[in-house]
Amino acid sequence: MTLANKFRTLLEIIADRDLALDVNMAGDFKGVGVYPSQNILKRAFELKIPVSLGTDTHHVKYYGVNFQESLKYIHEAGYEQYVSFSKLI
């Protein structure tokens, strides 16, 4: 099975289980790129998989870094909204 087929299968499983996909912008300011790629994100959009936005924030000074870029990035794939999760303690 090719890598592309594995990603297609994985995205179909995510869609079938009503899960969300994390769009992680940390790679953008670390110099390794955003994950997932636009191709994967566009396929997720076609499958109606919701996305959340992340930055691997491990320090308060990075909170919200690249937020506007995140919105632009998901919009390029067709998204007009994202999901957010919180944990009540």
N, C-alpha and C positions, 0 to 999 in steps of 0.2 A: 504494500500500500504506500503510495507516495505521501509526502508531507502535506501537500495540498488536500489530498483525500482525508488524511487524518484530521486536519483542521476543519474540513466540512463536517465530518462525523462528530467531532467535538462540539461544534456550534449547534448541530442538530440536537445533541443530547442536552446542551444548555437550554435551548428553546423548549424542548419537550418537558423539562423539569422546572420551567418557569424561574430560571435563575437570571442573574444580571452579570454583565461583563464589566470588569474594572478597566477603565482607560487610565493608564498611569503615565503621568507627565514627567516623572522624576528623571527618566532617561534623557529628556530634552536638555535639562540643565546639567546633567552628568556627562553629556556628549555621546550617548549611545543610542539616542532616538526614542521615540514614543512607542509604547506598546499598548494595544496591538496596532499593527500596520493598517493603513487605510483600506487595503483589500479585505482584510479580515473584518474590520469594522463595518464596511459596506455590506458584507454578507450577513453580519449580525443584524444590521438594520433591516435587511430584506426578510430575515426570520423573525422580526419584531422582538429581538432581544433587547431589554433595557440596558442602559449603561450607567455606571457610577463613575465619578471622577476622583482620582487619587494622585498623590505626589510622594508617597513613602515618607511622610512627615514624621521625623523622629525628634524634632526640636521645634519649639514654638516660632522661631525666626523663619522657618520654611512654610509655615501655615499660609495657605492661599497663594503660594508661588505658582505662577503660570496659570492661574485660574481663567483669565480671559483667553489665553491661548488654548486652554482645554475646551472652552466653549466653541471657539472657532474650529478646532480639530474635529469635534464630534459633528458639528454642523456640516462640514465638508462631506461627511458620510451620509448625511440626510437627517440626522437627529435634530430635534428642536427642543428636547427636554432630556433631563437625566434624573436618576433616582438617588436618594440619599438614605443612608441607614444610620440609626443611632442605637446605642445600647443604654438602657436605663439601669442604673446601679442602685 
